[in-house]
Amino acid sequence: MLMIHIKKYYEGITAEEIETVVYNSLEISPVHIHKDKKAHKDALLTLGEEIVTHIHGHKMPVVNYSQEPATQKVAAEH
């Protein structure tokens, strides 16, 4: 999966747009096969950083789990 697909997936499930100003300024995408390997690596790391920064800036709700055993039986196949 390409990093850009991860960005689009996150945007699709959260309805939030991830701003990628620095990545966009590099003017490189995975289909630019004429660019050198370092340019692609820099773009990938930049995009990843912008995605992570966005996600960390939007606190997800904390889910509290109970330490107590479940009171209902769970169906299981044997």
Stockholm file with secondary structure:
# STOCKHOLM 1.0

chainA/1-78         MLMIHIKKYYEGITAEEIETVVYNSLEISPVHIHKDKKAHKDALLTLGEEIVTHIHGHKMPVVNYSQEPATQKVAAEH
#=GR chainA/1-78 SS CCHHHHHHHHHHHHCCCCCCHHHHHHTCCTTCTTSCHHHHHHHHHHHHHHHHHHHHHSCCCCCCCCSSCCSSCCCCCC
#=GC SS_cons        CCHHHHHHHHHHHHCCCCCCHHHHHHTCCTTCTTSCHHHHHHHHHHHHHHHHHHHHHSCCCCCCCCSSCCSSCCCCCC
//
